[in-house]
Amino acid sequence: MIRNTQKDLSLHIDIVVADMGYISSDHKEELRTELQTAVITKVRENMLAPEEYADHGCPQCPEDLPLIWDGYDPEAETHRYVASMDHAACRLCRLYGYCYQEVYVAPQIDEHRFGIIPLHTVVSQKLLQYIRPQVERGFENDKNKLSLNRFFINSLRMAKITAHLADACQVLLLLAKMKTRTKAKAKKVMKEAYTQLSFDL
């Protein structure tokens, strides 16, 4: 899908917030290296972080404070982390004023946690906490409204066809709603539309 979007529509997808169950670390690496697309997913409880990043999910200074993510270099395929210096604990540190920590982390160490946008960052966490539920709600709404929960789709081609049909149904339902003047009439038209658009595939 991402490749087709780039090829057919000349659009570059920068970030994908996905479901952990549908994408492996190999797929994430492929999208990162070939298309420069960040794929953010939650991680399962049994997927432990590399031992050296277990406490904060990122590199730490000698005093065990988390370093700040300073970006990803796609050419070198590394993340850069630096010391904060603004952290309240830094002012009391024995190394204050002399500490300049700069650490580089390769995404290959853990594609789920260190993709283009590392999992521990505020950006990743906000996308997972606020955006993902909104998308899920939209899918759930479509699934129930169009009775898609009756289907078991195990083919990419069938999924694509079903997605196109669902989109077409939504457009038709919106048109039906727009062409009616009263709420009761709109409900009646939409109920008829649902009946007509029930596919027994």
Helices and strands as residue ranges (DSSP letters): H 2-9, E 15-17, G 20-22, H 25-35, E 38-40, G 51-53, E 68-73, E 78-82, G 88-92, E 102-105, G 107-109, H 122-126, I 127-131, H 132-145, G 148-150, H 156-178, H 183-196
